[in-house]
Amino acid sequence: MSSAKIFAIALLGALLAGCPQNTIPDPDPSDTAYGGDAGATTDGAGSGDLFGGETIDDPFAGELGTVIYFDFDSSEVRAQDQELVSRHAMDLINNPRSKVRLEGHTDERGSREYNIGLGERRAQAVRRMLMIQGVAGSQISTVSFGEERPDAMGNSESDYAQNRRVGFKY
């Protein structure tokens, strides 16, 4: 092998070794963005929010419930939660700069793929209700975590019921 080839390979190796790794660590469930109390956030660098705008404090903190629950294997918003969704809709209409992310969750029963789909259907059902009541689609985003971020870790029916939810994140 010629010395030019060896030099080129060594130079390439040195350049690659000096490159920073672009790995993203798994989120820490104790982060405040996921319901913990560690004081950390997952907003990333800068002052923007997930939607590219400026970060706005939650104008509804403490006033409204931020979670609605679902029956087993259902994406239909229950009658007792429709008033809560309506109140969120009114607050979003009255605060057009506010944005909400609807996070769909499921219990651990079912395959991972099925649960991701079910979580998405739940988040979309809430989104449709908000939009029917006049909330702009640009104010709402959805994400499904399926079974990956449970609120309750047990295997009882009450634990499963706590995990079948959509959370409002402003």
Beta strands, then each sheet from edge to edge (+ up, - down):
strand 1: 67-69
strand 2: 100-105
strand 3: 140-146
strand 4: 165-169
sheet 1: 1+ 4- 2+ 3+
end
